[in-house]
Amino acid sequence: MFENIDRIIDENREKSIERLGDLVRFYPEGEEAFQQRIADRLEELGCEVHIKKLLPVNVQLRKEFAVEEAIDMTERTHVIGVYKGSGGSRSLMLITHPDGDPIKTDTWEKEPHTGQIIDNKMYGWAVADDSAGICMMTEAVDALMKAGYQPKGDVYLMSATAKRNAWGIAALLMDGYRADAALYLHPGESELGMKEVKSLTSGLLKFRIKVKGMRPPKTEFVQVTFHHLGVSPIDKAMYVINEMKKYDEARRERVIYPPLNDYIGRGTQMLVTYIESGRKDNLTDMPSDCTIGFGLTFPPPEDIDDIVKEVEAEVKRISDSDPWLKENPLVIEWIQGTQGVEIPLDHPVVVTAMDAIEDVTGERPFSNPLYSKSDVRTPMLIAGIPNVGYGPLAGDLATTGGKDEWVDLDDYIKAVKVTARIIMEWCG
């Protein structure tokens, strides 16, 4: 059975690669046109297709938030195709997304929009994030159709805009689409390809702490001479940072999460990400305030609401511990937060995915615990749908600061085979 599907996929290898290149070439047309192209492809496959357009702020979230500055306040387009089964078996949702980020290719050395192939790698903007995932699902279903296979369970093919907090997956799930399990088809940023799967993701909090100072009560041009008459917000910010580091260390000692502790030595992390105060062209005056940026990751067993309260209590404790800050309390600004999730490794959909990857590649993957804020979270948070992610070997993703983004084509074809096998195994 699988041998026939593999043969069909191998026979159509060049066509599958060409379709991936087509998406790379079409991406500059824009998100709405790109999504319409996906909708047309799903209709070719015999799917019942639905297109949803909405503002991100209209999406109802669970255990997640973002302020306006973190959201692209434009209408976004989401597509889902329903490949109806004959009935009597489990349903499966295949989740992908168009890139959705503004094109910035000034540092690229390879052609960003031609689908250029060098040494069996296809280069291109969004080729790995997530055009490869989109083609994984459409090419797998195409091969199954060519083999005359009709699943018993329904298969949902989703291209949901996700970047810049579009929340497309959540939007479609809130519309009532449901399945017994989901696959998040996306090449990993780790450049490990199908040596890994995503079955868990840590939660993430982004926040800022604003520190107030007091300029010295003099009007002379150079304030350095009498700055002791004021209160430096930078000095106070250094105190805040040191106290927050103590908080981070205390969390490290008490928050134990084996997947992370065993892999990197700790289950939770906090990072000071930026400090802003004063002006670089004024080196003689006392700034009036200072802003500190933080990122904090926490493991799936912890609840985001509890961590928010805990951070707020710690910031209050720091304010109360210093005479100036007690009179001029620190202000915390929450920017974004997501809950972590974990799907047990013995869950049937995880086992099915890992078995399929091992059958095709000859190597059993491991669950990489280092991902935070992965879209693997959303089906579980919104609808309780267990979800596992995987994808072909890829690298230099633009959204992680890379350039000349690429996908290994042999691994891409293997990922199509894996996806087809999982559909057959899961849906009957």
C-alpha positions, 0 to 999 in steps of 0.5 A: 500500500505505502509502496504504491504511494511512494512510487507515485510521489517519486514519479511526480517529484519534479512536478511537486518541486515545480509547484513549490517553486511556483509558490516562491515566485507567486509570493510577491503578489501579496497575501490575499492573492497568495491565499486565493492561489491556495484556495484554487489548488484545494478546489483542484484537489476536490476540497470544499473550500472556505475563505475567511477574512477578518481583523486579528482583533476580532479573533477570540483567544484563550490563554493568549494576548497581545497589545495593539503595537504587536498586531498587524491591524489589517484584514487577513485572509485564511483558507481551509479546504475540507476533503470529505471522507467516506465515514467511519474513522478519525479526522485529521487537520493539516495546518500550514500558513503563508509567510505574511511578513514584509519582504526584506531581501536587501542582504540576500545573495541568492534570488529571492523570488525565482525558486532557484535550485543549487545543490538540491536546495531550493532558495526563496523568500518564504520557501521554508516558512511555510510554502514547503508546508503548504505543498507537503499537504497538497502534494500528499493529498494529490498523490493519494487521489492519484492512487485512488485512495479515499480516506474514511475520516475527513481531512482538513487542509488549512492555510491560516495566516499566522505572522504578526499575530494574525491568529488565523488558526484560532479564527478557523477553529473558532468557526467550529472546524474540528478534527480528532488530531492535527499536524503542523506542517512546517520546517523547523528553525533548528535545521534538524529537519525530520530528525525532530518533531514538535510535540511541545512548546514553552509559553512566552511572555514579553513585557517592559518595566518603566523606571522613573527618575528625577532630573536635578533641580538646576538649569545649567547646561551640563548636569554631570556636575550636580547629578547627585541632586537628582535620581538617575533612572538608569541607576534604578534600572540597574537595581531592577535588573539585578533584582529580576535576575534574582527572581529568574534564578529563584524560578530556575531552582524551583521550576523543574521540567524534565524535557528542558532540564535534561536538554539545556539544564533549566526549565524556565528562562528570562532575558533582558532584551533591551534598555532605553534611556536618554539620547545618544547625542546628549551625554551630559544630561540626566534622563527622566526615565528608563525602559527595560525590555524582558522576555520570559519563557515558562514550561507547559505545566505552568499557567500563563495567568499565574505567571503574569500575577507572579511577575506583577507581584515581583515587580511590586516587591522590587518597588517596595524595597527601594525608597525612591521606587516606593514613592515612584512605583515601577510600571509594567507594560504587558506586550504579548503572552502565549501559553505553553502546551505539551502532547504526550509522546505516547499519544496516538497522533505523535506515535503515528507521526514518528512511526511514519518519519522513521519508516520514510527516513530510517531514523526515529525523530526526537521531540525538540523541547526548545521551541517557544510560542510555536503554532503547534499550541493553538489547536490544543488551546482553542479546541483541545485538538492534539497536534504534532509538528514536523517538516523537511530540512531547511535553513536560514529562515528570514523570520529568524534573522537569516538570509537566503532561506532554503529547503532541502528537496530530497527531504521535502519529497520525504516529508510529502511521503510522511504526510501521505502515510499519516493520512492513510494510517490516521484516517483509515 
